[in-house]
């Protein structure tokens, strides 16, 4: 696997025209074309817009998604794979080197956009109106990139990129809602996976379930799972795991017959003190207090 530290290396290695700026570039396809097979990593953030003629299932579009363009995001050192993709009409990639963000507010803000950690199959599929908005912002960036390079260009380009990211966050929430209406709530599937984990004796073997394991059971990435659950329930995947385990703990405490430490270990907690802190945070009471109040 090739890793490109600079944009010049990236462009040369992929037979693209030299970048107009050493830390920011645009790769475009204005008519039907094929990019072939490539796999690489970079020190760049990537925002890619694609109208795909083939390879569509690689991007996770379902029958109830919009069939217009889609957006895909990658962060530095994430594997980028181009596999026999053919573009219809327009497609582009924005390559933003980490250093291009230095000293700008987006340097810190970009970390809050969790979709940079999504898999390719969790791409954002745009409605016609959403696509128009994204393409208008791209056109403004293109104008600055090719025709107006001056001391204002970087600020203007980054402001438009910030707008694309904010719109993407809004559109992903719309996509979460649309999919939930057709496929059902992810929270229900998540709880089912938790129940299976416990019923199959995984607590004794591996301790508390983690988000990565449960996401794997649902065939989605951990960040995408947490964002879906946050949209549906107001809680992250880890918060739901904790709530579920504390609910189990309450049942065991009500029954009596077992000490707090024994229950903690039975539920997969590494130590009783962590269990006690989490239980009090969730219920406002220590486990022993909860047990005594229910037994009385």
C-alpha positions as MATLAB code, in Angstrom:
seq = 'XXXXXXXXXXXXXXXXXXXXXXXXXXXXXXXXXXXXXXXXXXXXXXXXXXXXXXXXXXXXXXXXXXXXXXXXXXXXXXXXXXXXXXXXXXXXXXXXXXXXXXXXXXXXXXXXXXXXXXXXXXXXXXXXXXXXXXXXXXXXXXXXXXXXXXXXXXXXXXXXXXXXXXXXXXXXXXXXXXXXXXXXXXXXXXXXXXXXXXXXXXXXXXXXXXXXXXXXXXXXXXXXXXXXXXXXXXXXXXXXXXXXXXXXXXXXXXXXXXXXXXXXXXXXXXXXXXXXXXXXXXXXXXXXXXXXXXXX';
ca = [
       0.000    0.000    0.000;
       1.341    3.416   -0.994;
       1.258    6.340    1.451;
       1.513    9.840   -0.021;
       2.884   12.464    2.361;
       2.441   15.361   -0.055;
      -0.168   16.296   -2.634;
       2.507   16.474   -5.317;
       3.408   12.822   -4.649;
      -0.292   11.907   -4.697;
      -0.943   13.619   -8.025;
       2.208   12.241   -9.650;
       1.554    8.716   -8.395;
      -2.000    8.746   -9.797;
      -1.098   10.484  -13.082;
      -3.136   13.578  -12.256;
      -2.244   17.148  -13.238;
      -0.019   18.941  -10.739;
      -1.959   20.599   -7.882;
      -2.532   24.355   -8.018;
      -1.636   24.577   -4.305;
       0.861   22.388   -2.391;
      -1.623   21.734    0.446;
      -5.026   21.739   -1.294;
      -6.184   20.208   -4.558;
      -9.250   19.288   -6.593;
      -9.527   16.199   -8.757;
     -12.372   16.457  -11.250;
     -14.173   14.377  -13.815;
     -16.523   16.440  -15.945;
     -17.795   13.673  -18.239;
     -18.134    9.897  -18.168;
     -14.797    8.358  -17.223;
     -13.186    5.503  -15.339;
     -10.573    5.868  -12.588;
      -9.439    2.226  -12.535;
      -8.077    0.370   -9.486;
      -6.114    2.236   -6.857;
      -5.623    1.920   -3.112;
      -3.617    4.386   -1.039;
      -3.389    6.484    2.118;
      -2.526   10.163    2.495;
      -1.996   12.886    5.086;
      -5.147   14.543    3.756;
      -8.819   14.846    4.487;
     -10.825   13.799    1.443;
     -14.315   14.877    0.415;
     -15.511   13.019   -2.663;
     -18.674   13.598   -4.680;
     -19.579   10.843   -7.106;
     -22.283   10.097   -9.627;
     -21.611    6.429  -10.092;
     -22.393    4.411  -13.187;
     -21.079    1.134  -11.764;
     -19.809   -0.056   -8.408;
     -22.850    1.527   -6.718;
     -23.255   -1.187   -4.100;
     -19.751   -0.500   -2.868;
     -21.190    2.764   -1.559;
     -24.077    1.196    0.316;
     -27.028    2.675   -1.526;
     -30.207    0.839   -0.623;
     -33.379    0.635   -2.755;
     -34.989    3.389   -0.676;
     -32.080    5.831   -0.856;
     -31.872    8.686   -3.337;
     -30.157    7.640   -6.568;
     -28.448   10.940   -7.292;
     -24.882   11.747   -6.295;
     -23.278   10.581   -3.080;
     -20.670   12.033   -0.738;
     -17.869   10.071    0.859;
     -15.402   11.342    3.473;
     -11.978   10.081    4.538;
      -9.541   11.318    7.158;
      -5.726   11.302    7.062;
      -4.180    7.808    6.873;
      -7.515    6.143    6.151;
      -7.368    3.695    3.235;
      -8.853    5.143    0.043;
      -9.842    2.551   -2.536;
     -10.872    3.297   -6.103;
     -12.152    0.103   -7.706;
     -13.365    0.142  -11.309;
     -15.526    3.188  -10.676;
     -17.195    4.902  -13.593;
     -18.541    8.400  -13.097;
     -21.663    9.764  -14.735;
     -21.747   13.482  -15.514;
     -19.668   15.016  -12.716;
     -17.433   13.781   -9.955;
     -14.707   15.332   -7.852;
     -12.410   14.861   -4.893;
     -11.230   17.625   -2.596;
      -7.863   16.803   -1.021;
      -7.120   18.913    2.070;
      -3.713   18.388    3.648;
      -3.655   18.566    7.451;
      -1.254   21.523    7.316;
      -3.716   23.524    5.184;
      -5.971   23.733    8.250;
      -3.263   24.932   10.661;
      -4.221   28.153   12.425;
      -7.821   27.972   11.187;
     -10.843   27.208   13.377;
     -11.647   24.236   11.145;
      -8.448   22.549   12.405;
     -10.291   21.713   15.661;
     -13.857   21.677   14.364;
     -13.252   19.013   11.725;
     -12.786   16.417   14.465;
     -16.458   16.723   15.481;
     -17.659   15.467   12.101;
     -17.852   11.760   12.861;
     -18.636   10.769    9.261;
     -14.890   10.952    8.525;
     -14.764    7.647   10.432;
     -17.551    6.002    8.442;
     -16.907    3.179    5.994;
     -17.293    3.605    2.228;
     -20.531    1.601    2.396;
     -21.962    4.295    4.699;
     -21.725    7.062    2.116;
     -24.243    9.913    2.098;
     -26.799    9.635   -0.719;
     -28.125   13.032   -1.727;
     -31.572   14.169   -2.793;
     -31.702   16.353   -5.936;
     -31.963   19.533   -3.842;
     -29.145   18.463   -1.542;
     -26.974   17.614   -4.530;
     -27.579   21.072   -5.999;
     -26.465   22.736   -2.754;
     -23.251   20.679   -2.585;
     -22.409   21.280   -6.242;
     -22.928   25.041   -5.844;
     -20.437   25.082   -2.961;
     -18.018   23.002   -5.016;
     -18.319   25.481   -7.877;
     -17.392   28.350   -5.546;
     -14.355   26.437   -4.298;
     -13.378   25.678   -7.887;
     -13.514   29.367   -8.786;
     -11.154   30.259   -5.929;
      -8.853   27.343   -6.678;
      -8.350   28.024  -10.377;
      -9.024   31.730  -11.003;
      -8.672   33.844   -7.848;
      -5.533   32.767   -5.951;
      -4.691   35.552   -3.495;
      -4.399   36.146    0.266;
      -8.165   35.642    0.692;
      -8.460   32.340   -1.177;
      -7.619   29.996    1.712;
     -10.156   31.599    4.055;
     -12.876   31.533    1.400;
     -12.147   27.927    0.405;
     -12.173   26.740    4.018;
     -15.414   28.569    4.725;
     -17.070   26.737    1.817;
     -15.613   23.406    2.996;
     -16.993   24.112    6.465;
     -20.421   24.672    4.877;
     -20.206   21.350    2.997;
     -19.423   19.557    6.267;
     -22.309   21.225    8.109;
     -24.752   20.391    5.310;
     -23.455   16.807    5.259;
     -24.150   16.488    8.977;
     -27.729   17.678    8.399;
     -28.220   15.372    5.394;
     -26.899   12.343    7.271;
     -29.552   12.902    9.932;
     -32.167   12.922    7.174;
     -30.736    9.673    5.794;
     -30.828    8.066    9.257;
     -34.530    8.958    9.586;
     -35.407    7.774    6.062;
     -33.716    4.415    6.583;
     -35.210    3.883   10.043;
     -38.721    4.306    8.613;
     -38.126    1.450    6.188;
     -35.787   -0.966    7.992;
     -36.901   -0.381   11.588;
     -35.069    1.047   14.537;
     -31.372    0.314   14.927;
     -31.852    0.516   18.700;
     -33.994   -2.638   18.625;
     -31.358   -4.529   16.643;
     -28.694   -3.200   19.004;
     -30.587   -4.466   22.054;
     -31.071   -7.844   20.385;
     -27.308   -8.075   19.823;
     -26.729   -7.218   23.488;
     -29.143   -9.944   24.605;
     -27.383  -12.494   22.408;
     -24.024  -11.453   23.841;
     -25.274  -12.172   27.361;
     -27.253  -15.335   26.552;
     -24.278  -16.883   24.755;
     -22.056  -16.472   27.820;
     -19.840  -13.759   26.331;
     -19.846  -11.749   29.555;
     -17.925  -14.468   31.374;
     -15.496  -14.923   28.486;
     -14.829  -11.347   27.384;
     -16.324   -8.969   29.951;
     -18.501   -6.012   29.018;
     -19.435   -5.806   25.327;
     -17.740   -3.017   23.391;
     -19.130   -0.837   20.640;
     -16.811   -2.275   17.974;
     -18.039   -5.822   18.597;
     -21.738   -4.875   18.494;
     -21.241   -2.729   15.386;
     -19.648   -5.731   13.694;
     -22.725   -7.818   14.518;
     -24.890   -5.186   12.777;
     -22.473   -4.870    9.825;
     -21.800   -1.155   10.294;
     -18.889    0.921   11.601;
     -18.720    1.918   15.299;
     -19.040    5.661   14.607;
     -21.972    5.177   12.229;
     -23.685    2.972   14.835;
     -23.236    5.545   17.590;
     -24.548    8.353   15.393;
     -27.569    6.278   14.350;
     -28.383    5.453   17.974;
     -27.861    9.053   19.045;
     -30.379   10.127   16.412;
     -32.918    7.493   17.487;
     -32.514    7.479   21.275;
     -30.494   10.527   22.285;
     -27.779    8.219   23.648;
     -24.541    6.887   22.201;
     -23.835    3.176   21.810;
     -21.672    3.121   24.955;
     -24.326    4.932   26.984;
     -26.911    2.364   25.871;
     -24.576   -0.497   26.813;
     -24.159    1.002   30.284;
     -27.917    1.569   30.673;
     -28.654   -2.003   29.650;
     -26.100   -3.474   32.054;
     -27.309   -1.320   34.955;
     -30.854   -2.521   34.227;
     -29.587   -6.095   34.487;
     -27.803   -5.186   37.709;
     -31.008   -3.796   39.213;
     -32.781   -7.110   38.595;
     -29.994   -9.053   40.297;
     -29.856   -6.637   43.236;
     -33.619   -6.882   43.769;
     -33.363  -10.656   44.017;
     -30.777  -10.474   46.797;
     -28.615  -13.447   47.671;
     -25.513  -12.065   45.922;
     -23.050   -9.396   47.000;
     -22.236   -6.285   44.990;
     -18.799   -7.567   43.940;
     -20.254  -10.905   42.793;
     -22.891   -9.164   40.683;
     -20.302   -6.808   39.207;
     -18.112   -9.666   38.020;
     -21.114  -11.654   36.788;
     -22.044   -8.717   34.552;
     -18.538   -8.448   33.110;
     -17.199   -5.448   35.042;
     -13.459   -5.620   35.697;
     -13.846   -4.455   39.283;
     -16.589   -3.633   41.771;
     -15.522   -0.011   42.253;
     -16.066    0.827   38.565;
     -19.438   -0.909   38.704;
     -20.396    1.065   41.822;
     -19.430    4.417   40.254;
     -21.377    3.691   37.082;
     -24.406    2.432   39.014;
     -24.520    5.571   41.160;
     -24.122    7.778   38.092;
     -27.083    6.044   36.423;
     -29.391    5.714   39.445;
     -28.231    8.240   42.035;
     -27.696    5.400   44.534;
     -24.869    2.998   45.337;
     -25.670   -0.672   44.580;
     -25.808   -1.621   48.266;
     -28.216    1.243   48.989;
     -30.403    0.164   46.075;
     -30.390   -3.429   47.287;
     -31.355   -2.513   50.853;
     -34.146   -0.153   49.776;
     -35.697   -2.846   47.560;
     -35.343   -5.651   50.101;
     -37.024   -3.484   52.732;
];
